Amino acid sequence: MAFIITEECINCGACEPECPNQAISAGDERYIIDPERCTECVGHHEASKCAEVCPVDCCVKDPNHEESRDQLMAKFKKLTA
């Protein structure tokens, strides 16, 4: 399951440099996460770094992009090949 950034985002930018897949970028009103690049940090870290560093807890799992750990690992391998 990819992460999303909710409306509570304060545009602090803390999440962007933490993403090992470059899935986070500045949007018009808040930062956004590309679900095609988000692996929830599977393959890189034990926990999702964006959620760890977010000061307002607006990086959450996206219920519209459910993926198993195996699917996330396959995406990680594709992105880092």
C-alpha positions as CSV (number, residue, x, y, z in Angstrom):
1,M,0.0,0.0,0.0
2,A,1.5,3.3,-1.0
3,F,1.3,6.3,1.3
4,I,-0.5,9.5,0.7
5,I,-0.1,13.0,2.2
6,T,-3.3,14.4,3.7
7,E,-4.7,17.9,3.7
8,E,-3.0,18.4,7.1
9,C,0.3,18.9,5.3
10,I,2.0,22.1,6.3
11,N,4.5,22.0,3.4
12,C,7.5,21.8,5.7
13,G,9.4,19.5,3.2
14,A,10.8,17.2,5.8
15,C,9.5,14.1,4.0
16,E,10.9,14.7,0.5
17,P,14.6,14.2,1.2
18,E,13.8,11.1,3.4
19,C,12.2,9.1,0.6
20,P,14.7,6.6,-0.9
21,N,12.6,6.2,-4.0
22,Q,12.1,9.9,-4.9
23,A,8.4,9.3,-4.7
24,I,7.6,12.6,-2.9
25,S,7.5,15.9,-4.6
26,A,6.0,19.4,-4.1
27,G,2.5,19.7,-5.3
28,D,0.4,22.8,-5.8
29,E,-1.0,22.9,-2.3
30,R,1.0,20.2,-0.4
31,Y,3.6,17.6,-1.0
32,I,2.4,14.5,-3.0
33,I,3.5,10.9,-3.2
34,D,3.7,9.0,-6.5
35,P,2.1,5.6,-5.7
36,E,4.1,4.0,-8.5
37,R,7.3,4.8,-6.7
38,C,6.2,4.4,-3.1
39,T,7.3,1.1,-1.5
40,E,6.6,2.2,2.1
41,C,10.4,2.0,2.3
42,V,10.3,-1.8,2.0
43,G,13.7,-2.8,0.9
44,H,15.3,0.3,2.3
45,H,14.1,0.7,5.9
46,E,12.1,-1.1,8.6
47,A,9.5,1.7,8.7
48,S,8.3,4.4,6.3
49,K,10.6,7.4,6.7
50,C,8.1,10.0,5.6
51,A,5.7,9.0,8.4
52,E,8.6,9.0,10.9
53,V,9.7,12.5,10.1
54,C,6.3,14.2,9.5
55,P,5.6,16.7,12.3
56,V,1.9,16.7,11.7
57,D,1.4,13.0,11.0
58,C,-0.1,13.5,7.6
59,C,1.8,10.7,5.8
60,V,-0.6,7.8,6.0
61,K,-1.3,4.5,4.1
62,D,-3.5,5.1,1.0
63,P,-6.5,2.7,1.1
64,N,-6.8,3.1,-2.7
65,H,-3.4,1.5,-3.3
66,E,-3.3,-1.7,-1.2
67,E,-0.2,-3.9,-1.8
68,S,1.3,-6.8,0.0
69,R,4.8,-6.8,1.4
70,D,5.7,-9.1,-1.5
71,Q,4.3,-6.6,-4.0
72,L,6.2,-3.8,-2.4
73,M,9.4,-5.8,-2.5
74,A,8.8,-6.5,-6.2
75,K,8.3,-2.8,-6.8
76,F,11.5,-2.0,-4.8
77,K,13.5,-4.5,-7.0
78,K,12.1,-3.0,-10.2
79,L,12.9,0.6,-9.0
80,T,16.5,-0.3,-7.9
81,A,17.4,-2.7,-10.8
